Amino acid sequence: MHSTLMSLLYVLRRPLLLGLQSLGKKSGIHPSVSAVFAISRLQQLAELAAAIVRM
């Protein structure tokens, strides 16, 4: 279950980053800043999901 989640995150990471870069360009945020923010959010979500799986 956990490995499935991690592979899903890995697969989604690229389109998410591309989407965030275009969002950052539209809103005027520097792309790398929004990408770093998104990655930290993704890591938090992954940790939360892992904790739920362990329950």
N, C-alpha and C positions, 0 to 999 in steps of 0.2 A: 504493500500500500504506500509506504513512505517513498520507496524508490520510484513508484509510478508518479507520485506528486512531484518529485524532484525532476524527473524526465519531462513532465508536463511544463514545469517552470522553465526548464532549459530550452524546450521547443518554443515556448511563448516569449522568451526573453528578447529574441531578435526583433520580431514585429512590435513588441511593446516599446523597445528602445527607439525604433524608427518612428513609431507613432508619437512618442514623447518628444523626439527631436523636432518633428513638424509642429507639434503643439507649442513647444518652446519658441520656435520661430514666429508663430502666429501671435503669441502673447508677449513676445519680447524678452522672455527669460533665456538666459544662455543655455544652449542644449545640454552641455555637460552637467550643469547644475541640476536641471530637471531630471536628467538620466541618473545622476547619483542619488537624488531624492527618491526616484522610483525604485532603484535597486534596493535602497534601505527599506522601503515599504514592502517590497517583494520578500526580502529576507525576514521581516517581521511576520508577514503572512505565512511564509514557509515554516517558521518556528512555531507559530500558533497552530497551524495544521498538523505539524509533527506532534505537538503536545496533545492535540485532540486524538490523534491516531493512537498515541501511547495510553490514553485513558482506558 
